[in-house]
Amino acid sequence: MVAGRINGPVHAAELIELQPKARVQGDVQYRALEMHHGAVVEGLMVHIPAEGRAAPKAASGAPRPESVKAT
């Protein structure tokens, strides 16, 4: 659970919950995400697939995802 500020990457092996005043400056890797209204992420948000489930392959030449900022 994040309710304050984090500067740097975050890796959540299971669930990450971003409270309304959460501010993350860095990439977030997660299996499950709960993001409340008001939380901000300045970086990439990357879903880690559940074990035993293959991750989808990106098409060649696909653009890199832009940073996500949710408010």
PDB file of N, H, CA, C and O in Angstrom:
ATOM      1  N   MET A   1       0.859  -1.165   0.000  1.00  0.00           N
ATOM      2  CA  MET A   1       0.000   0.000   0.000  1.00  0.00           C
ATOM      3  C   MET A   1       0.910   1.234   0.000  1.00  0.00           C
ATOM      4  O   MET A   1       1.846   1.338   0.793  1.00  0.00           O
ATOM      5  N   VAL A   2       0.609   2.160  -0.906  1.00  0.00           N
ATOM      6  H   VAL A   2      -0.152   2.076  -1.550  1.00  0.00           H
ATOM      7  CA  VAL A   2       1.364   3.408  -0.992  1.00  0.00           C
ATOM      8  C   VAL A   2       0.415   4.553  -0.681  1.00  0.00           C
ATOM      9  O   VAL A   2      -0.629   4.700  -1.317  1.00  0.00           O
ATOM     10  N   ALA A   3       0.792   5.368   0.312  1.00  0.00           N
ATOM     11  H   ALA A   3       1.640   5.248   0.828  1.00  0.00           H
ATOM     12  CA  ALA A   3      -0.033   6.509   0.679  1.00  0.00           C
ATOM     13  C   ALA A   3       0.783   7.805   0.667  1.00  0.00           C
ATOM     14  O   ALA A   3       0.267   8.872   0.999  1.00  0.00           O
ATOM     15  N   GLY A   4       2.053   7.706   0.284  1.00  0.00           N
ATOM     16  H   GLY A   4       2.472   6.839   0.015  1.00  0.00           H
ATOM     17  CA  GLY A   4       2.930   8.869   0.249  1.00  0.00           C
ATOM     18  C   GLY A   4       3.672   8.950  -1.067  1.00  0.00           C
ATOM     19  O   GLY A   4       3.135   8.604  -2.120  1.00  0.00           O
ATOM     20  N   ARG A   5       4.914   9.410  -1.001  1.00  0.00           N
ATOM     21  H   ARG A   5       5.350   9.691  -0.147  1.00  0.00           H
ATOM     22  CA  ARG A   5       5.721   9.637  -2.210  1.00  0.00           C
ATOM     23  C   ARG A   5       6.827   8.595  -2.310  1.00  0.00           C
ATOM     24  O   ARG A   5       7.491   8.279  -1.323  1.00  0.00           O
ATOM     25  N   ILE A   6       7.019   8.057  -3.537  1.00  0.00           N
ATOM     26  H   ILE A   6       6.479   8.314  -4.339  1.00  0.00           H
ATOM     27  CA  ILE A   6       8.132   7.154  -3.832  1.00  0.00           C
ATOM     28  C   ILE A   6       8.837   7.699  -5.057  1.00  0.00           C
ATOM     29  O   ILE A   6       8.211   7.952  -6.087  1.00  0.00           O
ATOM     30  N   ASN A   7      10.158   7.882  -4.939  1.00  0.00           N
ATOM     31  H   ASN A   7      10.667   7.677  -4.103  1.00  0.00           H
ATOM     32  CA  ASN A   7      10.985   8.289  -6.074  1.00  0.00           C
ATOM     33  C   ASN A   7      11.839   7.091  -6.447  1.00  0.00           C
ATOM     34  O   ASN A   7      12.785   6.757  -5.734  1.00  0.00           O
ATOM     35  N   GLY A   8      11.514   6.442  -7.556  1.00  0.00           N
ATOM     36  H   GLY A   8      10.745   6.714  -8.135  1.00  0.00           H
ATOM     37  CA  GLY A   8      12.237   5.264  -7.996  1.00  0.00           C
ATOM     38  C   GLY A   8      11.275   4.173  -8.406  1.00  0.00           C
ATOM     39  O   GLY A   8      10.067   4.303  -8.209  1.00  0.00           O
ATOM     40  N   PRO A   9      11.794   3.095  -8.976  1.00  0.00           N
ATOM     41  CA  PRO A   9      10.927   2.021  -9.464  1.00  0.00           C
ATOM     42  C   PRO A   9      10.286   1.244  -8.323  1.00  0.00           C
ATOM     43  O   PRO A   9      10.837   1.153  -7.226  1.00  0.00           O
ATOM     44  N   VAL A  10       9.103   0.682  -8.603  1.00  0.00           N
ATOM     45  H   VAL A  10       8.655   0.756  -9.494  1.00  0.00           H
ATOM     46  CA  VAL A  10       8.353  -0.120  -7.628  1.00  0.00           C
ATOM     47  C   VAL A  10       8.043  -1.463  -8.275  1.00  0.00           C
ATOM     48  O   VAL A  10       7.582  -1.518  -9.415  1.00  0.00           O
ATOM     49  N   HIS A  11       8.294  -2.541  -7.548  1.00  0.00           N
ATOM     50  H   HIS A  11       8.669  -2.497  -6.621  1.00  0.00           H
ATOM     51  CA  HIS A  11       7.968  -3.890  -8.024  1.00  0.00           C
ATOM     52  C   HIS A  11       7.084  -4.540  -6.970  1.00  0.00           C
ATOM     53  O   HIS A  11       7.515  -4.747  -5.836  1.00  0.00           O
ATOM     54  N   ALA A  12       5.853  -4.862  -7.341  1.00  0.00           N
ATOM     55  H   ALA A  12       5.503  -4.694  -8.262  1.00  0.00           H
ATOM     56  CA  ALA A  12       4.921  -5.533  -6.431  1.00  0.00           C
ATOM     57  C   ALA A  12       4.724  -6.956  -6.924  1.00  0.00           C
ATOM     58  O   ALA A  12       4.170  -7.171  -8.002  1.00  0.00           O
ATOM     59  N   ALA A  13       5.174  -7.924  -6.146  1.00  0.00           N
ATOM     60  H   ALA A  13       5.624  -7.749  -5.270  1.00  0.00           H
ATOM     61  CA  ALA A  13       5.063  -9.325  -6.542  1.00  0.00           C
ATOM     62  C   ALA A  13       3.607  -9.774  -6.620  1.00  0.00           C
ATOM     63  O   ALA A  13       3.285 -10.697  -7.368  1.00  0.00           O
ATOM     64  N   GLU A  14       2.735  -9.142  -5.866  1.00  0.00           N
ATOM     65  H   GLU A  14       2.996  -8.392  -5.258  1.00  0.00           H
ATOM     66  CA  GLU A  14       1.310  -9.495  -5.895  1.00  0.00           C
ATOM     67  C   GLU A  14       0.461  -8.256  -6.180  1.00  0.00           C
ATOM     68  O   GLU A  14       0.212  -7.917  -7.337  1.00  0.00           O
ATOM     69  N   LEU A  15       0.020  -7.585  -5.116  1.00  0.00           N
ATOM     70  H   LEU A  15       0.222  -7.861  -4.177  1.00  0.00           H
ATOM     71  CA  LEU A  15      -0.912  -6.459  -5.240  1.00  0.00           C
ATOM     72  C   LEU A  15      -0.234  -5.176  -4.813  1.00  0.00           C
ATOM     73  O   LEU A  15       0.517  -5.158  -3.838  1.00  0.00           O
ATOM     74  N   ILE A  16      -0.499  -4.101  -5.541  1.00  0.00           N
ATOM     75  H   ILE A  16      -1.110  -4.116  -6.333  1.00  0.00           H
ATOM     76  CA  ILE A  16      -0.106  -2.773  -5.083  1.00  0.00           C
ATOM     77  C   ILE A  16      -1.368  -1.928  -5.031  1.00  0.00           C
ATOM     78  O   ILE A  16      -2.168  -1.918  -5.967  1.00  0.00           O
ATOM     79  N   GLU A  17      -1.530  -1.226  -3.929  1.00  0.00           N
ATOM     80  H   GLU A  17      -0.880  -1.234  -3.169  1.00  0.00           H
ATOM     81  CA  GLU A  17      -2.676  -0.334  -3.755  1.00  0.00           C
ATOM     82  C   GLU A  17      -2.145   1.080  -3.624  1.00  0.00           C
ATOM     83  O   GLU A  17      -1.357   1.379  -2.726  1.00  0.00           O
ATOM     84  N   LEU A  18      -2.581   1.948  -4.526  1.00  0.00           N
ATOM     85  H   LEU A  18      -3.221   1.705  -5.255  1.00  0.00           H
ATOM     86  CA  LEU A  18      -2.164   3.344  -4.516  1.00  0.00           C
ATOM     87  C   LEU A  18      -3.298   4.181  -3.938  1.00  0.00           C
ATOM     88  O   LEU A  18      -4.342   4.348  -4.569  1.00  0.00           O
ATOM     89  N   GLN A  19      -3.087   4.696  -2.749  1.00  0.00           N
ATOM     90  H   GLN A  19      -2.240   4.560  -2.237  1.00  0.00           H
ATOM     91  CA  GLN A  19      -4.071   5.520  -2.060  1.00  0.00           C
ATOM     92  C   GLN A  19      -4.192   6.885  -2.754  1.00  0.00           C
ATOM     93  O   GLN A  19      -3.340   7.230  -3.572  1.00  0.00           O
ATOM     94  N   PRO A  20      -5.234   7.664  -2.441  1.00  0.00           N
ATOM     95  CA  PRO A  20      -5.459   8.935  -3.139  1.00  0.00           C
ATOM     96  C   PRO A  20      -4.282   9.910  -3.122  1.00  0.00           C
ATOM     97  O   PRO A  20      -4.118  10.675  -4.072  1.00  0.00           O
ATOM     98  N   LYS A  21      -3.458   9.905  -2.070  1.00  0.00           N
ATOM     99  H   LYS A  21      -3.592   9.284  -1.298  1.00  0.00           H
ATOM    100  CA  LYS A  21      -2.333  10.846  -2.002  1.00  0.00           C
ATOM    101  C   LYS A  21      -1.016  10.227  -2.438  1.00  0.00           C
ATOM    102  O   LYS A  21       0.040  10.825  -2.230  1.00  0.00           O
ATOM    103  N   ALA A  22      -1.053   9.037  -3.042  1.00  0.00           N
ATOM    104  H   ALA A  22      -1.910   8.551  -3.211  1.00  0.00           H
ATOM    105  CA  ALA A  22       0.162   8.360  -3.509  1.00  0.00           C
ATOM    106  C   ALA A  22       0.760   9.111  -4.701  1.00  0.00           C
ATOM    107  O   ALA A  22       0.038   9.542  -5.600  1.00  0.00           O
ATOM    108  N   ARG A  23       2.081   9.262  -4.696  1.00  0.00           N
ATOM    109  H   ARG A  23       2.668   8.912  -3.966  1.00  0.00           H
ATOM    110  CA  ARG A  23       2.823   9.871  -5.797  1.00  0.00           C
ATOM    111  C   ARG A  23       4.031   8.980  -6.070  1.00  0.00           C
ATOM    112  O   ARG A  23       4.901   8.833  -5.212  1.00  0.00           O
ATOM    113  N   VAL A  24       4.088   8.387  -7.255  1.00  0.00           N
ATOM    114  H   VAL A  24       3.381   8.506  -7.952  1.00  0.00           H
ATOM    115  CA  VAL A  24       5.203   7.520  -7.620  1.00  0.00           C
ATOM    116  C   VAL A  24       5.902   8.125  -8.826  1.00  0.00           C
ATOM    117  O   VAL A  24       5.284   8.321  -9.872  1.00  0.00           O
ATOM    118  N   GLN A  25       7.194   8.421  -8.685  1.00  0.00           N
ATOM    119  H   GLN A  25       7.697   8.262  -7.835  1.00  0.00           H
ATOM    120  CA  GLN A  25       8.010   8.887  -9.804  1.00  0.00           C
ATOM    121  C   GLN A  25       8.951   7.749 -10.154  1.00  0.00           C
ATOM    122  O   GLN A  25      10.048   7.643  -9.606  1.00  0.00           O
ATOM    123  N   GLY A  26       8.513   6.904 -11.064  1.00  0.00           N
ATOM    124  H   GLY A  26       7.622   6.990 -11.508  1.00  0.00           H
ATOM    125  CA  GLY A  26       9.281   5.742 -11.466  1.00  0.00           C
ATOM    126  C   GLY A  26       8.336   4.697 -12.036  1.00  0.00           C
ATOM    127  O   GLY A  26       7.116   4.821 -11.924  1.00  0.00           O
ATOM    128  N   ASP A  27       8.901   3.675 -12.643  1.00  0.00           N
ATOM    129  H   ASP A  27       9.892   3.574 -12.735  1.00  0.00           H
ATOM    130  CA  ASP A  27       8.097   2.614 -13.243  1.00  0.00           C
ATOM    131  C   ASP A  27       7.495   1.728 -12.159  1.00  0.00           C
ATOM    132  O   ASP A  27       8.107   1.514 -11.113  1.00  0.00           O
ATOM    133  N   VAL A  28       6.290   1.215 -12.414  1.00  0.00           N
ATOM    134  H   VAL A  28       5.793   1.389 -13.264  1.00  0.00           H
ATOM    135  CA  VAL A  28       5.597   0.336 -11.477  1.00  0.00           C
ATOM    136  C   VAL A  28       5.334  -1.000 -12.165  1.00  0.00           C
ATOM    137  O   VAL A  28       4.686  -1.040 -13.211  1.00  0.00           O
ATOM    138  N   GLN A  29       5.831  -2.090 -11.588  1.00  0.00           N
ATOM    139  H   GLN A  29       6.358  -2.057 -10.738  1.00  0.00           H
ATOM    140  CA  GLN A  29       5.548  -3.437 -12.077  1.00  0.00           C
ATOM    141  C   GLN A  29       4.624  -4.088 -11.057  1.00  0.00           C
ATOM    142  O   GLN A  29       4.868  -3.999  -9.854  1.00  0.00           O
ATOM    143  N   TYR A  30       3.564  -4.743 -11.529  1.00  0.00           N
ATOM    144  H   TYR A  30       3.366  -4.816 -12.506  1.00  0.00           H
ATOM    145  CA  TYR A  30       2.561  -5.289 -10.611  1.00  0.00           C
ATOM    146  C   TYR A  30       1.868  -6.494 -11.222  1.00  0.00           C
ATOM    147  O   TYR A  30       1.836  -6.644 -12.443  1.00  0.00           O
ATOM    148  N   ARG A  31       1.311  -7.358 -10.374  1.00  0.00           N
ATOM    149  H   ARG A  31       1.337  -7.237  -9.381  1.00  0.00           H
ATOM    150  CA  ARG A  31       0.425  -8.443 -10.813  1.00  0.00           C
ATOM    151  C   ARG A  31      -1.020  -7.971 -10.716  1.00  0.00           C
ATOM    152  O   ARG A  31      -1.819  -8.223 -11.618  1.00  0.00           O
ATOM    153  N   ALA A  32      -1.356  -7.289  -9.628  1.00  0.00           N
ATOM    154  H   ALA A  32      -0.706  -7.084  -8.896  1.00  0.00           H
ATOM    155  CA  ALA A  32      -2.708  -6.736  -9.430  1.00  0.00           C
ATOM    156  C   ALA A  32      -2.542  -5.298  -8.934  1.00  0.00           C
ATOM    157  O   ALA A  32      -1.629  -4.995  -8.166  1.00  0.00           O
ATOM    158  N   LEU A  33      -3.433  -4.428  -9.382  1.00  0.00           N
ATOM    159  H   LEU A  33      -4.174  -4.674 -10.007  1.00  0.00           H
ATOM    160  CA  LEU A  33      -3.322  -2.996  -9.083  1.00  0.00           C
ATOM    161  C   LEU A  33      -4.662  -2.459  -8.622  1.00  0.00           C
ATOM    162  O   LEU A  33      -5.698  -2.731  -9.228  1.00  0.00           O
ATOM    163  N   GLU A  34      -4.630  -1.694  -7.543  1.00  0.00           N
ATOM    164  H   GLU A  34      -3.788  -1.473  -7.050  1.00  0.00           H
ATOM    165  CA  GLU A  34      -5.799  -0.934  -7.097  1.00  0.00           C
ATOM    166  C   GLU A  34      -5.333   0.508  -6.983  1.00  0.00           C
ATOM    167  O   GLU A  34      -4.488   0.832  -6.148  1.00  0.00           O
ATOM    168  N   MET A  35      -5.885   1.365  -7.818  1.00  0.00           N
ATOM    169  H   MET A  35      -6.571   1.102  -8.496  1.00  0.00           H
ATOM    170  CA  MET A  35      -5.445   2.765  -7.868  1.00  0.00           C
ATOM    171  C   MET A  35      -6.627   3.671  -7.584  1.00  0.00           C
ATOM    172  O   MET A  35      -7.590   3.708  -8.349  1.00  0.00           O
ATOM    173  N   HIS A  36      -6.553   4.397  -6.485  1.00  0.00           N
ATOM    174  H   HIS A  36      -5.770   4.367  -5.863  1.00  0.00           H
ATOM    175  CA  HIS A  36      -7.636   5.277  -6.079  1.00  0.00           C
ATOM    176  C   HIS A  36      -7.555   6.610  -6.822  1.00  0.00           C
ATOM    177  O   HIS A  36      -6.485   7.030  -7.261  1.00  0.00           O
ATOM    178  N   HIS A  37      -8.696   7.257  -6.951  1.00  0.00           N
ATOM    179  H   HIS A  37      -9.566   6.915  -6.594  1.00  0.00           H
ATOM    180  CA  HIS A  37      -8.787   8.570  -7.586  1.00  0.00           C
ATOM    181  C   HIS A  37      -7.869   9.542  -6.846  1.00  0.00           C
ATOM    182  O   HIS A  37      -7.959   9.683  -5.627  1.00  0.00           O
ATOM    183  N   GLY A  38      -6.999  10.201  -7.580  1.00  0.00           N
ATOM    184  H   GLY A  38      -6.926  10.086  -8.571  1.00  0.00           H
ATOM    185  CA  GLY A  38      -6.067  11.156  -6.993  1.00  0.00           C
ATOM    186  C   GLY A  38      -4.629  10.656  -6.983  1.00  0.00           C
ATOM    187  O   GLY A  38      -3.700  11.459  -6.895  1.00  0.00           O
ATOM    188  N   ALA A  39      -4.432   9.355  -7.070  1.00  0.00           N
ATOM    189  H   ALA A  39      -5.187   8.703  -7.142  1.00  0.00           H
ATOM    190  CA  ALA A  39      -3.076   8.794  -7.100  1.00  0.00           C
ATOM    191  C   ALA A  39      -2.405   9.161  -8.419  1.00  0.00           C
ATOM    192  O   ALA A  39      -3.070   9.263  -9.450  1.00  0.00           O
ATOM    193  N   VAL A  40      -1.073   9.362  -8.387  1.00  0.00           N
ATOM    194  H   VAL A  40      -0.533   9.279  -7.549  1.00  0.00           H
ATOM    195  CA  VAL A  40      -0.328   9.763  -9.577  1.00  0.00           C
ATOM    196  C   VAL A  40       0.873   8.836  -9.762  1.00  0.00           C
ATOM    197  O   VAL A  40       1.613   8.566  -8.817  1.00  0.00           O
ATOM    198  N   VAL A  41       1.052   8.356 -10.989  1.00  0.00           N
ATOM    199  H   VAL A  41       0.450   8.576 -11.757  1.00  0.00           H
ATOM    200  CA  VAL A  41       2.241   7.583 -11.359  1.00  0.00           C
ATOM    201  C   VAL A  41       2.890   8.295 -12.533  1.00  0.00           C
ATOM    202  O   VAL A  41       2.259   8.496 -13.571  1.00  0.00           O
ATOM    203  N   GLU A  42       4.151   8.676 -12.370  1.00  0.00           N
ATOM    204  H   GLU A  42       4.664   8.513 -11.527  1.00  0.00           H
ATOM    205  CA  GLU A  42       4.924   9.285 -13.452  1.00  0.00           C
ATOM    206  C   GLU A  42       5.973   8.268 -13.872  1.00  0.00           C
ATOM    207  O   GLU A  42       7.104   8.285 -13.386  1.00  0.00           O
ATOM    208  N   GLY A  43       5.583   7.387 -14.779  1.00  0.00           N
ATOM    209  H   GLY A  43       4.664   7.373 -15.173  1.00  0.00           H
ATOM    210  CA  GLY A  43       6.455   6.323 -15.239  1.00  0.00           C
ATOM    211  C   GLY A  43       5.625   5.273 -15.958  1.00  0.00           C
ATOM    212  O   GLY A  43       4.421   5.446 -16.147  1.00  0.00           O
ATOM    213  N   LEU A  44       6.269   4.187 -16.359  1.00  0.00           N
ATOM    214  H   LEU A  44       7.247   4.046 -16.206  1.00  0.00           H
ATOM    215  CA  LEU A  44       5.561   3.105 -17.033  1.00  0.00           C
ATOM    216  C   LEU A  44       4.856   2.231 -16.009  1.00  0.00           C
ATOM    217  O   LEU A  44       5.361   2.017 -14.907  1.00  0.00           O
ATOM    218  N   MET A  45       3.704   1.737 -16.374  1.00  0.00           N
ATOM    219  H   MET A  45       3.293   1.911 -17.269  1.00  0.00           H
ATOM    220  CA  MET A  45       2.991   0.765 -15.550  1.00  0.00           C
ATOM    221  C   MET A  45       3.016  -0.546 -16.323  1.00  0.00           C
ATOM    222  O   MET A  45       2.473  -0.630 -17.425  1.00  0.00           O
ATOM    223  N   VAL A  46       3.651  -1.578 -15.745  1.00  0.00           N
ATOM    224  H   VAL A  46       4.092  -1.509 -14.850  1.00  0.00           H
ATOM    225  CA  VAL A  46       3.877  -2.835 -16.441  1.00  0.00           C
ATOM    226  C   VAL A  46       3.215  -3.970 -15.670  1.00  0.00           C
ATOM    227  O   VAL A  46       3.561  -4.236 -14.519  1.00  0.00           O
ATOM    228  N   HIS A  47       2.259  -4.637 -16.315  1.00  0.00           N
ATOM    229  H   HIS A  47       1.978  -4.421 -17.250  1.00  0.00           H
ATOM    230  CA  HIS A  47       1.588  -5.780 -15.696  1.00  0.00           C
ATOM    231  C   HIS A  47       2.466  -7.010 -15.802  1.00  0.00           C
ATOM    232  O   HIS A  47       2.980  -7.322 -16.876  1.00  0.00           O
ATOM    233  N   ILE A  48       2.638  -7.709 -14.693  1.00  0.00           N
ATOM    234  H   ILE A  48       2.219  -7.456 -13.820  1.00  0.00           H
ATOM    235  CA  ILE A  48       3.365  -8.979 -14.663  1.00  0.00           C
ATOM    236  C   ILE A  48       2.313 -10.072 -14.748  1.00  0.00           C
ATOM    237  O   ILE A  48       1.476 -10.178 -13.851  1.00  0.00           O
ATOM    238  N   PRO A  49       2.328 -10.883 -15.789  1.00  0.00           N
ATOM    239  CA  PRO A  49       1.286 -11.911 -15.922  1.00  0.00           C
ATOM    240  C   PRO A  49       1.365 -12.934 -14.799  1.00  0.00           C
ATOM    241  O   PRO A  49       2.434 -13.182 -14.242  1.00  0.00           O
ATOM    242  N   ALA A  50       0.214 -13.528 -14.473  1.00  0.00           N
ATOM    243  H   ALA A  50      -0.654 -13.327 -14.925  1.00  0.00           H
ATOM    244  CA  ALA A  50       0.167 -14.581 -13.461  1.00  0.00           C
ATOM    245  C   ALA A  50       1.025 -15.744 -13.913  1.00  0.00           C
ATOM    246  O   ALA A  50       1.186 -15.977 -15.111  1.00  0.00           O
ATOM    247  N   GLU A  51       1.569 -16.467 -12.967  1.00  0.00           N
ATOM    248  H   GLU A  51       1.438 -16.278 -11.994  1.00  0.00           H
ATOM    249  CA  GLU A  51       2.414 -17.613 -13.305  1.00  0.00           C
ATOM    250  C   GLU A  51       1.617 -18.610 -14.117  1.00  0.00           C
ATOM    251  O   GLU A  51       0.439 -18.849 -13.851  1.00  0.00           O
ATOM    252  N   GLY A  52       2.272 -19.191 -15.111  1.00  0.00           N
ATOM    253  H   GLY A  52       3.229 -18.998 -15.327  1.00  0.00           H
ATOM    254  CA  GLY A  52       1.599 -20.154 -15.973  1.00  0.00           C
ATOM    255  C   GLY A  52       0.849 -19.511 -17.117  1.00  0.00           C
ATOM    256  O   GLY A  52       0.247 -20.208 -17.933  1.00  0.00           O
ATOM    257  N   ARG A  53       0.874 -18.188 -17.191  1.00  0.00           N
ATOM    258  H   ARG A  53       1.363 -17.621 -16.528  1.00  0.00           H
ATOM    259  CA  ARG A  53       0.194 -17.461 -18.258  1.00  0.00           C
ATOM    260  C   ARG A  53       1.240 -16.700 -19.057  1.00  0.00           C
ATOM    261  O   ARG A  53       2.020 -15.933 -18.494  1.00  0.00           O
ATOM    262  N   ALA A  54       1.258 -16.908 -20.347  1.00  0.00           N
ATOM    263  H   ALA A  54       0.624 -17.532 -20.805  1.00  0.00           H
ATOM    264  CA  ALA A  54       2.253 -16.257 -21.194  1.00  0.00           C
ATOM    265  C   ALA A  54       1.933 -14.781 -21.351  1.00  0.00           C
ATOM    266  O   ALA A  54       0.772 -14.396 -21.484  1.00  0.00           O
ATOM    267  N   ALA A  55       2.964 -13.969 -21.334  1.00  0.00           N
ATOM    268  H   ALA A  55       3.907 -14.282 -21.226  1.00  0.00           H
ATOM    269  CA  ALA A  55       2.796 -12.535 -21.575  1.00  0.00           C
ATOM    270  C   ALA A  55       2.580 -12.308 -23.061  1.00  0.00           C
ATOM    271  O   ALA A  55       3.197 -12.986 -23.883  1.00  0.00           O
ATOM    272  N   PRO A  56       1.711 -11.361 -23.425  1.00  0.00           N
ATOM    273  CA  PRO A  56       1.517 -11.084 -24.854  1.00  0.00           C
ATOM    274  C   PRO A  56       2.783 -10.485 -25.448  1.00  0.00           C
ATOM    275  O   PRO A  56       3.482  -9.705 -24.801  1.00  0.00           O
ATOM    276  N   LYS A  57       3.065 -10.861 -26.687  1.00  0.00           N
ATOM    277  H   LYS A  57       2.497 -11.495 -27.213  1.00  0.00           H
ATOM    278  CA  LYS A  57       4.246 -10.341 -27.370  1.00  0.00           C
ATOM    279  C   LYS A  57       3.888  -9.061 -28.089  1.00  0.00           C
ATOM    280  O   LYS A  57       2.840  -8.959 -28.727  1.00  0.00           O
ATOM    281  N   ALA A  58       4.777  -8.079 -27.978  1.00  0.00           N
ATOM    282  H   ALA A  58       5.629  -8.162 -27.460  1.00  0.00           H
ATOM    283  CA  ALA A  58       4.570  -6.810 -28.680  1.00  0.00           C
ATOM    284  C   ALA A  58       4.904  -7.006 -30.148  1.00  0.00           C
ATOM    285  O   ALA A  58       5.828  -7.743 -30.491  1.00  0.00           O
ATOM    286  N   ALA A  59       4.159  -6.351 -31.000  1.00  0.00           N
ATOM    287  H   ALA A  59       3.408  -5.752 -30.722  1.00  0.00           H
ATOM    288  CA  ALA A  59       4.441  -6.407 -32.436  1.00  0.00           C
ATOM    289  C   ALA A  59       5.771  -5.717 -32.702  1.00  0.00           C
ATOM    290  O   ALA A  59       6.094  -4.717 -32.061  1.00  0.00           O
ATOM    291  N   SER A  60       6.535  -6.244 -33.639  1.00  0.00           N
ATOM    292  H   SER A  60       6.272  -7.057 -34.159  1.00  0.00           H
ATOM    293  CA  SER A  60       7.815  -5.619 -33.939  1.00  0.00           C
ATOM    294  C   SER A  60       7.580  -4.219 -34.463  1.00  0.00           C
ATOM    295  O   SER A  60       6.661  -3.974 -35.246  1.00  0.00           O
ATOM    296  N   GLY A  61       8.418  -3.316 -34.022  1.00  0.00           N
ATOM    297  H   GLY A  61       9.164  -3.515 -33.387  1.00  0.00           H
ATOM    298  CA  GLY A  61       8.288  -1.928 -34.449  1.00  0.00           C
ATOM    299  C   GLY A  61       7.209  -1.173 -33.694  1.00  0.00           C
ATOM    300  O   GLY A  61       6.929  -0.015 -34.002  1.00  0.00           O
ATOM    301  N   ALA A  62       6.596  -1.827 -32.697  1.00  0.00           N
ATOM    302  H   ALA A  62       6.823  -2.768 -32.447  1.00  0.00           H
ATOM    303  CA  ALA A  62       5.563  -1.149 -31.907  1.00  0.00           C
ATOM    304  C   ALA A  62       6.206  -0.060 -31.071  1.00  0.00           C
ATOM    305  O   ALA A  62       7.290  -0.263 -30.524  1.00  0.00           O
ATOM    306  N   PRO A  63       5.569   1.077 -30.963  1.00  0.00           N
ATOM    307  CA  PRO A  63       6.138   2.159 -30.173  1.00  0.00           C
ATOM    308  C   PRO A  63       6.143   1.786 -28.692  1.00  0.00           C
ATOM    309  O   PRO A  63       5.292   1.026 -28.229  1.00  0.00           O
ATOM    310  N   ARG A  64       7.108   2.327 -27.961  1.00  0.00           N
ATOM    311  H   ARG A  64       7.799   2.944 -28.337  1.00  0.00           H
ATOM    312  CA  ARG A  64       7.189   2.108 -26.526  1.00  0.00           C
ATOM    313  C   ARG A  64       6.030   2.843 -25.854  1.00  0.00           C
ATOM    314  O   ARG A  64       5.732   3.981 -26.219  1.00  0.00           O
ATOM    315  N   PRO A  65       5.364   2.205 -24.867  1.00  0.00           N
ATOM    316  CA  PRO A  65       4.245   2.887 -24.225  1.00  0.00           C
ATOM    317  C   PRO A  65       4.688   4.174 -23.561  1.00  0.00           C
ATOM    318  O   PRO A  65       5.788   4.261 -23.015  1.00  0.00           O
ATOM    319  N   GLU A  66       3.835   5.156 -23.612  1.00  0.00           N
ATOM    320  H   GLU A  66       2.942   5.086 -24.055  1.00  0.00           H
ATOM    321  CA  GLU A  66       4.119   6.443 -22.985  1.00  0.00           C
ATOM    322  C   GLU A  66       3.923   6.335 -21.484  1.00  0.00           C
ATOM    323  O   GLU A  66       3.275   5.411 -20.991  1.00  0.00           O
ATOM    324  N   SER A  67       4.480   7.272 -20.781  1.00  0.00           N
ATOM    325  H   SER A  67       5.006   8.022 -21.181  1.00  0.00           H
ATOM    326  CA  SER A  67       4.275   7.326 -19.325  1.00  0.00           C
ATOM    327  C   SER A  67       2.800   7.527 -19.043  1.00  0.00           C
ATOM    328  O   SER A  67       2.083   8.168 -19.813  1.00  0.00           O
ATOM    329  N   VAL A  68       2.364   6.976 -17.938  1.00  0.00           N
ATOM    330  H   VAL A  68       2.945   6.456 -17.313  1.00  0.00           H
ATOM    331  CA  VAL A  68       0.959   7.078 -17.547  1.00  0.00           C
ATOM    332  C   VAL A  68       0.869   8.007 -16.362  1.00  0.00           C
ATOM    333  O   VAL A  68       1.622   7.865 -15.399  1.00  0.00           O
ATOM    334  N   LYS A  69      -0.042   8.952 -16.422  1.00  0.00           N
ATOM    335  H   LYS A  69      -0.654   9.067 -17.205  1.00  0.00           H
ATOM    336  CA  LYS A  69      -0.286   9.841 -15.297  1.00  0.00           C
ATOM    337  C   LYS A  69      -1.771   9.830 -15.023  1.00  0.00           C
ATOM    338  O   LYS A  69      -2.565  10.364 -15.799  1.00  0.00           O
ATOM    339  N   ALA A  70      -2.135   9.225 -13.926  1.00  0.00           N
ATOM    340  H   ALA A  70      -1.490   8.792 -13.296  1.00  0.00           H
ATOM    341  CA  ALA A  70      -3.548   9.143 -13.553  1.00  0.00           C
ATOM    342  C   ALA A  70      -3.818  10.138 -12.433  1.00  0.00           C
ATOM    343  O   ALA A  70      -3.068  10.219 -11.460  1.00  0.00           O
ATOM    344  N   THR A  71      -4.878  10.879 -12.582  1.00  0.00           N
ATOM    345  H   THR A  71      -5.488  10.814 -13.372  1.00  0.00           H
ATOM    346  CA  THR A  71      -5.248  11.813 -11.518  1.00  0.00           C
ATOM    347  C   THR A  71      -6.698  11.649 -11.177  1.00  0.00           C
ATOM    348  O   THR A  71      -7.209  12.347 -10.300  1.00  0.00           O
TER     349      THR A  71
END
